[in-house]
Amino acid sequence: MNMLSAIRQYTSPGLEGLPLPKPDLKGAGAGAIPLQELQELPPVIPQTSVSGPGEASGSFGNMLGHFVDEVNAKQANASAAMQGLIKGENVSLHQAMIAMEEASVSFQLMTEVRNKLLESYQELMRMQI
């Protein structure tokens, strides 16, 4: 399974039985995905508009708050899926595992972003004026 078929399977589960596309070996290497096929994929992350720098809704603090809220929602979704699985409700095991992995990856991303922000802040504080 190559990267493109994994992305397609993730975004459209009904494509499982289709043959794998032939990789374009001319570009960046054997693992490269042709640009045309990438543009045909549906967006995985919903695109939101960001306000201008002077508007309060597009501020850095609001963006971070929104990011933390999304991670919290994914954690709650994973918890609810696991609780439903434990109680024997109509929750499939693979959906619960996907929700848990998604929550885990988003939490790891949030932690790495926090670490980078903290490193940047510390670097700014070490600068001499």
RANOR-V745988 format. One record per residue. N is the residue number from 0. RES is the residue in one letter. OMEGA is omega in whole degrees, -180 to 180 (* if undefined). NEAR is the number of other C-alpha atoms within 12 Angstrom. Layout:
n={N & N}
res={RES & RES}
omega={OMEGA & OMEGA}
near={NEAR & NEAR}
//
This chain:
n={0 & 1 & 2 & 3 & 4 & 5 & 6 & 7 & 8 & 9 & 10 & 11 & 12 & 13 & 14 & 15 & 16 & 17 & 18 & 19 & 20 & 21 & 22 & 23 & 24 & 25 & 26 & 27 & 28 & 29 & 30 & 31 & 32 & 33 & 34 & 35 & 36 & 37 & 38 & 39 & 40 & 41 & 42 & 43 & 44 & 45 & 46 & 47 & 48 & 49 & 50 & 51 & 52 & 53 & 54 & 55 & 56 & 57 & 58 & 59 & 60 & 61 & 62 & 63 & 64 & 65 & 66 & 67 & 68 & 69 & 70 & 71 & 72 & 73 & 74 & 75 & 76 & 77 & 78 & 79 & 80 & 81 & 82 & 83 & 84 & 85 & 86 & 87 & 88 & 89 & 90 & 91 & 92 & 93 & 94 & 95 & 96 & 97 & 98 & 99 & 100 & 101 & 102 & 103 & 104 & 105 & 106 & 107 & 108 & 109 & 110 & 111 & 112 & 113 & 114 & 115 & 116 & 117 & 118 & 119 & 120 & 121 & 122 & 123 & 124 & 125 & 126 & 127 & 128}
res={M & N & M & L & S & A & I & R & Q & Y & T & S & P & G & L & E & G & L & P & L & P & K & P & D & L & K & G & A & G & A & G & A & I & P & L & Q & E & L & Q & E & L & P & P & V & I & P & Q & T & S & V & S & G & P & G & E & A & S & G & S & F & G & N & M & L & G & H & F & V & D & E & V & N & A & K & Q & A & N & A & S & A & A & M & Q & G & L & I & K & G & E & N & V & S & L & H & Q & A & M & I & A & M & E & E & A & S & V & S & F & Q & L & M & T & E & V & R & N & K & L & L & E & S & Y & Q & E & L & M & R & M & Q & I}
omega={178 & -176 & -176 & 180 & 177 & 179 & 179 & -180 & 179 & -177 & -179 & -176 & -179 & -177 & -173 & -174 & -178 & 178 & 180 & 178 & 178 & -179 & 176 & -174 & -178 & -170 & -170 & -180 & -176 & -178 & -176 & 178 & 180 & -176 & -179 & 180 & 177 & -179 & 180 & -178 & 176 & -180 & 180 & 180 & 179 & -179 & 178 & 179 & 178 & -179 & -180 & -176 & -179 & -177 & -175 & -176 & -180 & -176 & -179 & 179 & 178 & 179 & 178 & 177 & 178 & 179 & 179 & 177 & 178 & 178 & 178 & 179 & 178 & 177 & 179 & 178 & 179 & 179 & 179 & 179 & 179 & 177 & 177 & 179 & 180 & -179 & 179 & 178 & -177 & 178 & -179 & -178 & -177 & 176 & 177 & 179 & 178 & 179 & 179 & 179 & 178 & 178 & -180 & -179 & 180 & 177 & 177 & 177 & 179 & 179 & 179 & 177 & 177 & 180 & 179 & 178 & 179 & 177 & 179 & 178 & -180 & 178 & 177 & 180 & 180 & -179 & 178 & -179 & *}
near={16 & 18 & 20 & 29 & 27 & 19 & 23 & 28 & 22 & 20 & 18 & 18 & 13 & 11 & 17 & 16 & 11 & 14 & 13 & 18 & 19 & 18 & 22 & 18 & 12 & 12 & 12 & 12 & 11 & 14 & 17 & 20 & 27 & 22 & 14 & 12 & 19 & 18 & 13 & 15 & 21 & 16 & 15 & 15 & 9 & 8 & 8 & 11 & 9 & 16 & 14 & 11 & 13 & 10 & 12 & 13 & 18 & 18 & 16 & 18 & 14 & 17 & 19 & 18 & 16 & 19 & 21 & 23 & 18 & 22 & 27 & 20 & 21 & 25 & 26 & 20 & 24 & 30 & 24 & 22 & 28 & 26 & 19 & 18 & 20 & 15 & 12 & 12 & 14 & 14 & 20 & 18 & 19 & 14 & 21 & 27 & 20 & 22 & 27 & 26 & 22 & 25 & 28 & 23 & 18 & 24 & 24 & 17 & 18 & 23 & 17 & 14 & 17 & 17 & 14 & 14 & 16 & 14 & 14 & 14 & 13 & 12 & 12 & 12 & 11 & 10 & 9 & 6 & 5}
//
